[in-house]
Amino acid sequence: MYLVECWIEHQVLSLDKVFTYTYDKPIIKGVRVVINFNHKEIIGFVENCIKLEESIQSYEEKVGYKIKPINRVLDEEALITKELH
């Protein structure tokens, strides 16, 4: 399992932090993903992907909240390059 940190694309809220989701495969930085945020399906951009060495249940107990899964990956290659980041 992987922890995936995502920037959120939101029309109203100005969010200046990443949100963490899970996925069963590694995802490269800069790829768009579909995630649930505030009870809506929206697009996020992958900032970082970290292999989780423990079970997701154990990790959730440690951090004190449930981590939602990524619904789907939209791109095979990064849309946001180092120059744009």
Residue pairs with C-beta under 8 A, 6 or more apart in sequence:
1 22
1 23
1 24
1 51
1 52
1 55
1 56
2 22
2 23
2 24
2 25
2 26
2 27
2 49
2 50
2 51
2 52
3 20
3 21
3 22
3 49
3 50
3 52
3 59
3 67
4 20
4 21
4 22
4 23
4 27
4 33
4 46
4 48
4 49
4 50
4 70
5 18
5 19
5 20
5 46
5 47
5 48
5 49
5 50
6 18
6 19
6 20
6 21
6 33
6 35
6 44
6 45
6 46
6 47
6 70
7 15
7 18
7 44
7 45
7 47
8 15
8 19
8 35
8 37
8 42
8 44
9 42
9 43
9 44
9 45
10 37
10 42
18 47
18 48
19 35
19 37
19 44
20 67
21 33
21 35
21 44
21 67
21 68
21 69
21 70
22 52
22 56
22 67
22 68
22 69
22 70
23 33
23 49
23 69
23 70
23 73
26 49
26 51
27 33
27 46
27 49
27 70
27 73
28 46
28 49
28 77
28 78
29 46
29 47
29 48
29 49
29 78
29 80
29 85
30 45
30 46
30 78
30 79
30 80
30 81
30 84
30 85
31 45
31 46
31 73
31 74
31 75
31 76
31 77
31 78
31 79
32 43
32 44
32 45
32 46
32 73
32 74
32 75
32 79
33 43
33 44
33 45
33 46
33 70
33 71
33 72
33 73
33 74
34 41
34 42
34 43
34 44
34 70
34 71
34 72
34 73
34 74
35 41
35 42
35 43
35 44
35 68
35 70
35 71
36 42
36 68
36 71
37 44
41 71
43 74
44 70
45 79
45 80
52 59
56 67
59 67
60 66
60 67
